[in-house]
Amino acid sequence: MKKDINFLPVEGVQVVVARQLNDINEYDWRVFLLNQNDVRITNVFVTSKGYGYHEDRQQKTSTLRHYFTELQPGEHQIVETIMPDVFHLNNEYWVSYFIGDQVFDKKFIFVPDSITEQNLVRIAALGLEGILHE
């Protein structure tokens, strides 16, 4: 049962939405998972979805699921490409992973219109500008 699982707080794992210039000098936006821990994380599951309202109409995206065998300390992984068309929605990334036998679990939610140029910061681990969610 879920109530019997001891969930410790997530530390050292971050989700970033970052932009990068492509070959035609336009920005591609990608979602990255960063492991800033001193240990590897394994059996990493990321579920992503967008939801919210636009012009008083409810909108939602498809739910996508991603799996990564492991991320070493200091390593990052591209989760998916994200289109600016969904920046007006809540963009949720539910991350679950193991360190040893302990499971960790956290939802990272980028609220509507938080993915904007005004909110960009330098993400040293990626060498890119992006929005960091801890």
Buried (B, 14 or more C-beta within 10 A) or exposed (E): EEEEEEEEEBEBBBBBBBBEEEEEEEEBBBBBBBBBBEEBBEEBBBBBBBBBEEEEEEEEBEEEEBEBEBBEEEBBBEBEEBEEEBBBBBBBBBBBBBBEEEBBBBEBBBEBEBBEEEBBEEBEBBEBBBBBBE
